[in-house]
Amino acid sequence: MKSWAMLVCAAALLCGCASERVAPVAPAQQLFHDQLFQPPSAPVDTSSVFALSPAMHTYLQREIGNNSPGKDTRRMLFDALYRRDKLQLEYDSAVTRNAAQTFEARAGNCLSLAIMTAALARELNLPVQFQQIELDEVWSRAGNLYFASNHVNLSLGRARSERNPYMTYNMDTATALTVDFIPVPPKARDTARTLSETTIVAMFLNNRAAELLSIGHIDDAYWSARKAAEVDPLFLNAYNTLGVIYQHHGNPDAAEQTLRYAHDQAPNNTIYLANLAQTLESQHKLDEAATLRTRLAQLEPYPPFYFFQQGQEAMKLGDYTRARNMFERELERVPDYHEFHFWLAVANYQLGNLRAADSHMALAMENSTTRGAHDLYAGKLDRLRAYEAQLRAK
C-alpha cells in the first residue's frame, strides 16, 4: 500500500482537522534532530512576516493618507481590501506569502491575506486581533501528502489614541470590523478563538514547511517546521509536520518520537493518530499500530478522501460506474472541492455522459483555489466543449 501522510495548515480555504492546541508541557529539545539535515538554503526569517515593503508604504500614503480627525481610517482600509477597483485581491492557496509578497502578488491564501491586512492596519495605528474560525476542516492533497486547513481571519479595532500611545488597548468586539476573504456563517464567528501573533507566525512557518515538503525540499521544510515549534512551543501542528518530515527523510525513530509527543498531548486528534500509526507500521510495531487504527476507526470510520481513493482504484480498473459513484459520495461530504468535480467529470466522460462531464469540469474550474488549477481546468473544459461541438456537427 502506498504510504501517505497528513499535514495541518492554516491556509487553503484557511491553513487542520479540528486541531487541539493546548499542550500542558512544552517539549524538550530532543525532538529536534538538526544533525540529520543539510543547513537551510536561506535563513528562516520571522522578521519579514509582517514587514511592509516600500510599495505598501506608498499605497497607504496615496489611498489613505494621514490620520486626521474625523477620518475613519479603519473603514478606508476595509474598503480598499474589498473593493474591486482598489487592491483587487485574489484568493490563491498555492503558497503562503508574507505581507510584502502578498501585496505584490495581490493574491494569497487566508493566512497570507490576514498577515498583509494586519501589517497595513498596524502601520495605520489600528489594533488587530487574529481569530481562528471553527469551520469544518478543508482538505486538499499534493501527491501522497494530504493537507487539512483551518480558517483564520482578523478584526480591526478603532485607531489607538495618539495622546497616549502606551495606553493598554482592549479590542471592543462589538464595534470591531471583521476582515474576511471568504463567506463565514455568523454562528462560526461567534465561536471564534483568539490567536496571538506568536501563533500566527508559527502557522506561517508551519504552512511554509508543508509547502516545501510537498515540492521535495525536505531540508528547508525541516528548518521551517523547527522554527515554528521554537516560535510557539505549544503549537502542536508544528510537531505533526516535523514528524511527517522525519518520515519522508527516512528517520522513523525521530518521526515516532515527535508524533508520539503530539498524540500524547491531543489523543483524539485523528491526524496525529493516523501519522503515528503509519510510522509504527513502517517499524513493524504492528500490535500498537493496530490499537491506534482501531481507535482511529472509532473516531473517524470514513476519513477524508476515503471514497475518492476508492474511486481512483475503480478508475484504474476501468470500472467507471463505480468510480462515478465513489466520487459522488465524496462530493456529498465536500461539495465544493475542485478535484472531486474533476474526476467525476472524467468518469462521466468515460461513460459517455458528456453533459455531466461538462458540468463537473466547469465546477472544478469555478471551485479551484489556485491560478494554475483554474487554468488547467479551463483548458480541459475548452477541449471537452470542442469535442462536444464536433459530435453535434456530425
N, C-alpha and C positions, 0 to 999 in steps of 0.2 A: 504494500500500500504506500502511495506517495506521501511523504511527510509534509506537514503544513504547520503553520503557527499563526497565532492571533496576537495582534497588537492593539493597544488602546491609544487613540489620538484625541486631540481637542480641535480637530479640524474637520474636514469633509462635511457636509451639511452642518456645522461644527458642533476634531479632532477630536470612550469605552462603553462597554457594557455597563449598566448601572453601576458605575465604579465606586468602590468604597475607598475613602481616603484616610480615615483615621487610623493611624498606627500608634500603639501605645509606647513603643520604644524605637528610636531611630537605629538603624543597623550599624554595625561596626564596619570599619574599612575593609574587612576581609572579603566583602562582596565584590570589591574591585580587583581586577587582575590585569594591571597595566602591562606586565611583562609579556602577555600573550599577543599584544598588538603593536603594530608599527605606529610611530608618532603621527599625530594628525597632520593632514596636508596643509592645514591653516589653523591658527589658534581658534579655540572655541570662545568667541567674544560675546559676552552678555551685554556689554555697554552699548552695542549698536541696536539692540532690540527696539528701544523707544527713541533712538536718536533721530532728530529732524535733519533733513537734507536742506541745502540752500534753496532748492526749488519749493520745498514746503514752507520755508520762511517767506519766500516771495509770494506764494499763493495766499497765505494768511494776511499779509500786508495788503495785497491787492483786493481781496474779496471781503475782508472783514475789518481791516484797519485797526485803529486804536480802540481801547475800551473806554469810550466816552460815556458820560452819564446818560441814562435813558436808552442806551442801545442794548438790545437783547442779544448779546454775543452768542449765547447758547443756542438760541433759535437760528441765528445766521449760520452757525456751523452745522446744525441739524439739517437745514435746508440745502446747504452746499453738498452734504453727503447724499441726500436723497434725490435732489432734482436732476433730471437727465441732462439739463443744459449746463450743469455745474461740473462736478468732478467726473460724472459718468462712470461710476464704479461698476465693476462686473464681478459676479461670484465665480471663482475658479479654484477648484480644490486640488489642482495639480501639485502645488508646492506651498509650504508655509514660509511666508516672507516676513521680514522685519518691517518697521514702519516706513522707512525710506523706499525700500524695494516695492512695497505695496502701492505707495503713492506714485512711483514712477510707472509701474505696470497698470495702474488704475484697476487692479484686479487682485483677488486673494480669497482664501477661504475665510470662514467666520473669525477664526483666531487672528489671522493677519489683518482683517478689516477692523477688528476691535482694537488691536495694538496700534494701528495707524490712527484711528479715531482718538484714542487716549493720548497719543503723542501730540496731536493737533490741539486737543482740548487743554492739556496742561500748559502748552505754550500760551494759551489764551486765559490762563489762570482759572480754569474751570475744574472743580473737583470731579473725580471719576471713580465709579465703583464697578468692578467686574463681577459678573454673575454667571454661574452655571445653571442652565435651564434643564429641568428634568423632563426630557422627551424620551421616547423610545429610541434606543441606540440605532444609529445608521451604519450599515455595513457596506464595505467595498472590498475589493481584492486586487492584488497585483501578483500574478503567478501563484505561488503556493503560500503567499502571505495574505492574511485576512485582517482587515482593519475595522475596528469599532470606533465610532466617533461620537463625542458628546457635543453639545451646543453651548457656546459662550456668547454673551452679549455684554453691553455695558450701559450704565446710566450716567447722565451728566447732571451735576448739581449747579446751583447758581454760582456766579462768579464770587471768588473769595474777596474779602474786604481788603482794599489797598491800604487802609489806615492801619490795620494790624495784621500783617501777613503771617505772624507767628501764632495767631489765634487757632485753637483746635477747632476743626470743622467736622461736623457730623452731617452726613447726607440726609436730606429731607426726602424720604421716598415718596411722599405724597405729591411733591412738586418736581421730582426728578424727571428728566426726559430720557426715555429708553431708546437707545440706538440699536436697531437690529436689522440684519440684512436678509432675513428670511421670515415668512409669517410664523408667528408663535401663538398658540392658543392662550387667552388671558389667564386661564387656570394654571398653566405651566409657569407663567411669570410670577404668579402668587407664591409659588413654592420654590422660587429661585434661591440658590445658595451662593452667598457672597464668597468671592475668591480674592486672595491677596495678590499683589503684584508679583510677589515671590513665586507663587504657584503658577501664575500666567507665564512667567519666564521659564519655569520648569516645563510647562506644557509646550511652549515653543521649542525648547531643546529636545523634548521627547518626540514631538512631531518630526523635527528635522532628522533625528536618529532613525525613525521608522522609514522616512523617505529615502535616506541614504542607504539603508539596508535593502530597500526594495530595488535599488539600481545597482546593487552589488558592491557598494563602498563600505565594506564591513568595518574596516579600521576607523574611518571617520565616524561611522554610526556609533561605535563603542564610545568614543570620546564625547560625543554629544549626549548620549544617554547617561554616561557617567556624570557629566556636568549637571544634567537635570536632577540627578539624585543628590548631588552636592548642594545645589541651589535650594532645593526643598526636600530634605531627607524623609519627610513623611508622605511624599507624593508616590504612592505605590506603583502607579503605572510605569514609572521610570525603571523599576526593578523588573517588571514583566518584560519590558523592552530589552533590558540588559540580558535577561535570561534567554530570550529568543536570539539575540546576537551571539551569545555563547553557543547556542545550539548550532547556528549556521556556521560558526567559526570552527566547529569540531571540538568543543570543550564541554562535554556532557556533565562532568563533575561540577564545574563552575555554574552551568545552567541549572543543575538541580539545586545547588546551594542557594542561588539567588531566587529562583522560582518558589522554592520551599519557604523562604522568608516571606515573599509576597502572599503566598497561600496561607501561611500561619496567621498573618495579620487580617486577612479577609477570606475566611474559609469557604464562604458561599459564592465567591466570585467565580463564575463559570470559565472566564478566560484564563485566570491563573490556574484553575483546576485542570483545564484541558492541556495547557502547555506543560504543566508539571507531569501529568500522566504520560504525555508523549515522550518527555525526557527520560522518565523511568523505564518506559518500554524500550527505548534505544539502548539502555544499560542492562536490559534483561532482568529488571526488577519487576517481574510480571505480577506477583501477588499484590504488592502495594498499588501498582498501576491499575489492576483490576478493581481494587477497592475504590480508587478515585473515579474510575469510569462508571462504577455503579452509582456513586454519589452524583456524578455529573448527569447521568441519565435521569435521576430523580428530579434534579433541578431544572433540566432542560432536555426533554425527550427528543425534540427535533431542533438541533442547533441551527444557527444561521447558515444558509447555503446548503442545508441538508437535501432539500428537494432539487435544488439546482444541480448538485453533484450527481444525483440520480438521473436527472435529465441529460447531463453531459455523457454519462455512461451509455444511456439509451441512444444518444446520437451516434456514438462510436459504433454501436451495433446495428445501426440503420433502422432502429425502431422509433420512427419519428412520431408515431401516435403517442407512445408512452412518454417520449421526450416532451412533447407539447403538454401533456397532462401534468408532468412534473414541474415544468416552467410555470404553468398556470397556478399550481399550488404555491409555488414560491411567491408569485406576484400577489396572491391573496394576502400574504403576510406583509409584503413590502411593495405596494402598488406603483411606486414611482422610481424603482431602481432601474437605471437605463440598461444594464447588461442583461437583466431578465427579459426585458422587452426585445432586445436584440436577438437573443437566442430563440425566443418564441417566434420572432419573425422568420428566422432561419428554418425552424421546424415546420412552420406553416408553408414556407416556400417549397420545402421538400415534399410536402403533402399536396402541393398544387393549389393551396388556398392563398392566391395572390393578394386578394383584398385584405385579408387578415395580416399577411406579411407586410403589406404596405402600411397598414395602420400601426402595427407594433414597431416598425422601423422608424416611423415618424415620432412615436412616443419615446423611443430610445434617444433620438436626436433632441427632442424637447426637454428630456429629463437628464441629459448629460451634464456633468459637473466640471468638465474641463473643455478648453477650446479644442484640444486635439481630438477628444472623443466626439464632440459636436461635428467637427469637420469630417471625421471618419464615417459617422452615421449618415451625414448629409450626402456624401459621395455614394454610399451604398444605396440610399434611398433614390438618388437620381438614376442609378443603373437599373434598379428594380422597376422604376416607373418607365424607363426607356424600353425595357423588356416587355412590360405590360402593353405599351403603345404598339410595339411590333406585333404582338399577338392579336390586338384588336384590328390592325391593318390587314391581317391575312384573310 
